[in-house]
Amino acid sequence: MAKLQRNDILKLAELSALSLSNTEADALLTDLQNIISYVGQLNEVELNTHQTAVKNQNVFREDVAHSTDSTPLLAQAPDRFDDYFVVPKVVDSSKDAQ
């Protein structure tokens, strides 16, 4: 892996439209080098790829509709119409809403 240099940090800052002071660029360079070093250490970890952690298994149950009494819920609604909740309109279909 190529070594990260101060010029790389300044180029990235320029491409990102960021203004960095010399102190900030040096601190960022140090932080990024530490992160790259840590990722390099993680790449050295030996993984046992022959083990499966979890066996996926679908569990199905019968889909049965149950009737419920909506009266207690509707009684708590601030506004309702028949068996429906009335809520404020949230979608504006006019062309000026863009």
Backbone as CSV, one residue per row, in Angstrom:
resi,resn,N_x,N_y,N_z,CA_x,CA_y,CA_z,C_x,C_y,C_z
1,MET,0.843,-1.175,0.000,0.000,0.000,0.000,0.888,1.237,0.000
2,ALA,0.528,2.194,-0.803,1.324,3.414,-0.921,1.221,4.241,0.354
3,LYS,2.282,4.924,0.650,2.344,5.768,1.838,1.585,7.065,1.570
4,LEU,0.750,7.461,2.496,-0.015,8.696,2.384,0.896,9.874,2.714
5,GLN,0.842,10.915,1.881,1.709,12.070,2.088,0.880,13.336,2.261
6,ARG,1.544,14.381,2.721,0.885,15.658,2.998,0.235,16.228,1.738
7,ASN,0.875,16.072,0.591,0.308,16.555,-0.668,-1.020,15.862,-0.991
8,ASP,-1.125,14.568,-0.622,-2.378,13.840,-0.836,-3.502,14.455,-0.001
9,ILE,-3.200,14.816,1.230,-4.189,15.434,2.117,-4.638,16.773,1.549
10,LEU,-3.688,17.570,1.089,-4.022,18.880,0.540,-4.844,18.753,-0.741
11,LYS,-4.540,17.754,-1.561,-5.299,17.539,-2.796,-6.732,17.103,-2.464
12,LEU,-6.875,16.199,-1.501,-8.209,15.764,-1.081,-9.009,16.926,-0.499
13,ALA,-8.354,17.770,0.263,-9.023,18.937,0.833,-9.497,19.864,-0.272
14,GLU,-8.660,20.052,-1.275,-9.025,20.919,-2.399,-10.212,20.342,-3.164
15,LEU,-10.181,19.041,-3.432,-11.278,18.393,-4.147,-12.578,18.414,-3.340
16,SER,-12.448,18.440,-2.012,-13.617,18.461,-1.137,-14.066,19.872,-0.795
17,ALA,-13.392,20.863,-1.361,-13.699,22.281,-1.096,-13.542,22.600,0.385
18,LEU,-12.488,22.053,0.989,-12.167,22.323,2.395,-10.906,23.164,2.453
19,SER,-10.874,24.063,3.404,-9.632,24.814,3.616,-9.009,24.317,4.916
20,LEU,-7.790,23.832,4.811,-7.080,23.293,5.962,-5.852,24.149,6.243
21,SER,-5.628,24.410,7.521,-4.385,25.074,7.899,-3.274,24.029,7.883
22,ASN,-2.031,24.477,7.982,-0.903,23.530,7.997,-1.003,22.600,9.196
23,THR,-1.406,23.141,10.329,-1.544,22.325,11.543,-2.626,21.275,11.362
24,GLU,-3.773,21.668,10.777,-4.867,20.721,10.555,-4.463,19.649,9.549
25,ALA,-3.747,20.034,8.508,-3.308,19.070,7.501,-2.349,18.050,8.107
26,ASP,-1.424,18.522,8.942,-0.477,17.607,9.592,-1.195,16.664,10.552
27,ALA,-2.158,17.189,11.314,-2.903,16.350,12.258,-3.735,15.314,11.508
28,LEU,-4.362,15.740,10.419,-5.162,14.825,9.616,-4.294,13.749,8.977
29,LEU,-3.116,14.124,8.522,-2.185,13.160,7.939,-1.810,12.100,8.973
30,THR,-1.502,12.529,10.180,-1.145,11.590,11.254,-2.309,10.658,11.569
31,ASP,-3.523,11.222,11.678,-4.704,10.405,11.986,-4.966,9.379,10.886
32,LEU,-4.896,9.804,9.637,-5.159,8.887,8.535,-4.086,7.807,8.417
33,GLN,-2.833,8.162,8.695,-1.776,7.150,8.683,-2.013,6.113,9.782
34,ASN,-2.479,6.561,10.943,-2.797,5.628,12.035,-3.947,4.703,11.639
35,ILE,-4.956,5.250,10.975,-6.098,4.440,10.555,-5.662,3.413,9.521
36,ILE,-4.861,3.838,8.552,-4.376,2.912,7.517,-3.516,1.822,8.143
37,SER,-2.717,2.181,9.127,-1.893,1.196,9.822,-2.769,0.179,10.557
38,TYR,-3.832,0.657,11.188,-4.742,-0.235,11.911,-5.449,-1.185,10.941
39,VAL,-5.885,-0.679,9.793,-6.533,-1.527,8.797,-5.543,-2.582,8.304
40,GLY,-4.291,-2.206,8.165,-3.268,-3.175,7.776,-3.131,-4.286,8.801
41,GLN,-3.227,-3.934,10.092,-3.172,-4.944,11.147,-4.384,-5.871,11.063
42,LEU,-5.543,-5.311,10.744,-6.744,-6.142,10.632,-6.628,-7.124,9.472
43,ASN,-5.939,-6.732,8.410,-5.765,-7.628,7.270,-4.895,-8.826,7.625
44,GLU,-4.104,-8.718,8.667,-3.229,-9.817,9.071,-3.947,-10.854,9.930
45,VAL,-5.152,-10.552,10.396,-5.896,-11.479,11.252,-6.314,-12.687,10.433
46,GLU,-6.050,-13.864,10.991,-6.412,-15.089,10.300,-7.858,-15.433,10.626
47,LEU,-8.634,-15.636,9.588,-10.040,-15.971,9.758,-10.272,-17.413,9.366
48,ASN,-11.104,-18.084,10.145,-11.493,-19.444,9.817,-12.753,-19.361,8.962
49,THR,-12.592,-19.551,7.682,-13.716,-19.388,6.767,-14.524,-20.665,6.597
50,HIS,-14.172,-21.725,7.288,-14.873,-22.992,7.137,-16.025,-23.135,8.111
51,GLN,-16.154,-22.236,9.052,-17.226,-22.301,10.032,-18.386,-21.418,9.611
52,THR,-19.595,-21.892,9.818,-20.763,-21.061,9.589,-21.289,-20.622,10.948
53,ALA,-21.528,-19.351,11.089,-21.951,-18.809,12.369,-23.416,-19.127,12.655
54,VAL,-24.259,-18.942,11.657,-25.691,-19.125,11.859,-26.264,-19.851,10.653
55,LYS,-27.133,-20.781,10.927,-27.823,-21.444,9.833,-29.162,-20.737,9.654
56,ASN,-29.375,-20.170,8.477,-30.628,-19.483,8.197,-31.717,-20.501,7.940
57,GLN,-32.843,-20.295,8.601,-33.954,-21.208,8.431,-35.240,-20.401,8.521
58,ASN,-36.081,-20.535,7.516,-37.366,-19.852,7.525,-38.348,-20.629,8.383
59,VAL,-39.102,-19.887,9.183,-40.132,-20.492,10.002,-41.455,-19.879,9.554
60,PHE,-42.318,-20.717,9.035,-43.586,-20.229,8.520,-44.704,-20.568,9.487
61,ARG,-45.686,-19.714,9.529,-46.896,-20.001,10.271,-48.067,-19.619,9.383
62,GLU,-49.192,-20.166,9.685,-50.368,-19.885,8.883,-50.785,-18.426,9.066
63,ASP,-51.101,-17.776,7.958,-51.536,-16.388,7.987,-53.045,-16.363,8.172
64,VAL,-53.468,-15.962,9.377,-54.884,-15.972,9.700,-55.310,-14.558,10.076
65,ALA,-56.393,-14.091,9.474,-56.928,-12.764,9.797,-57.793,-12.864,11.040
66,HIS,-57.640,-11.899,11.937,-58.442,-11.843,13.155,-59.207,-10.532,13.155
67,SER,-60.445,-10.578,13.518,-61.213,-9.340,13.596,-60.965,-8.698,14.958
68,THR,-60.897,-7.376,14.956,-60.700,-6.637,16.201,-61.729,-5.521,16.274
69,ASP,-62.007,-5.118,17.477,-62.935,-4.020,17.703,-62.130,-2.727,17.747
70,SER,-62.318,-1.866,16.742,-61.553,-0.621,16.671,-62.172,0.505,17.481
71,THR,-63.295,0.272,18.118,-63.988,1.323,18.868,-63.115,1.938,19.955
72,PRO,-62.411,1.153,20.791,-61.579,1.788,21.827,-60.462,2.668,21.253
73,LEU,-59.873,2.242,20.125,-58.824,3.056,19.503,-59.394,4.327,18.905
74,LEU,-60.495,4.199,18.185,-61.109,5.368,17.556,-61.628,6.355,18.590
75,ALA,-61.990,5.868,19.761,-62.486,6.759,20.822,-61.396,7.704,21.302
76,GLN,-60.130,7.327,21.139,-59.001,8.161,21.576,-58.543,9.137,20.498
77,ALA,-59.060,8.987,19.296,-58.619,9.832,18.183,-59.181,11.241,18.326
78,PRO,-58.367,12.262,18.058,-58.873,13.630,18.138,-59.898,13.934,17.045
79,ASP,-59.794,13.264,15.899,-60.736,13.480,14.813,-60.916,12.169,14.066
80,ARG,-62.159,11.822,13.746,-62.413,10.572,13.029,-63.646,10.743,12.150
81,PHE,-63.754,9.855,11.160,-64.905,9.809,10.272,-65.272,8.344,10.104
82,ASP,-66.448,7.963,10.518,-66.891,6.567,10.534,-65.852,5.720,11.272
83,ASP,-65.269,4.750,10.578,-64.270,3.873,11.206,-62.850,4.236,10.798
84,TYR,-62.587,5.521,10.511,-61.280,5.951,10.027,-60.745,7.111,10.870
85,PHE,-59.444,7.159,11.015,-58.779,8.302,11.629,-58.696,9.424,10.604
86,VAL,-58.897,10.652,11.023,-58.732,11.803,10.145,-57.436,12.484,10.550
87,VAL,-56.539,12.636,9.568,-55.228,13.243,9.834,-55.007,14.396,8.866
88,PRO,-54.091,15.312,9.192,-53.823,16.418,8.278,-53.215,15.909,6.972
89,LYS,-53.496,16.626,5.898,-52.953,16.281,4.589,-51.451,16.552,4.594
90,VAL,-50.671,15.578,4.138,-49.218,15.737,4.122,-48.641,15.758,2.717
91,VAL,-49.448,15.460,1.713,-48.982,15.450,0.340,-49.696,16.568,-0.415
92,ASP,-48.919,17.411,-1.033,-49.481,18.515,-1.813,-49.318,18.165,-3.286
93,SER,-50.417,18.063,-4.000,-50.341,17.644,-5.395,-50.237,18.830,-6.361
94,SER,-50.165,20.039,-5.851,-50.065,21.187,-6.750,-48.667,21.271,-7.361
95,LYS,-48.559,21.904,-8.510,-47.277,22.024,-9.197,-46.342,22.979,-8.470
96,ASP,-46.901,23.882,-7.661,-46.083,24.859,-6.949,-45.411,24.267,-5.718
97,ALA,-45.725,23.044,-5.354,-45.195,22.427,-4.138,-43.763,21.941,-4.303
98,GLN,-43.212,22.021,-5.494,-41.851,21.540,-5.737,-40.918,22.463,-5.080
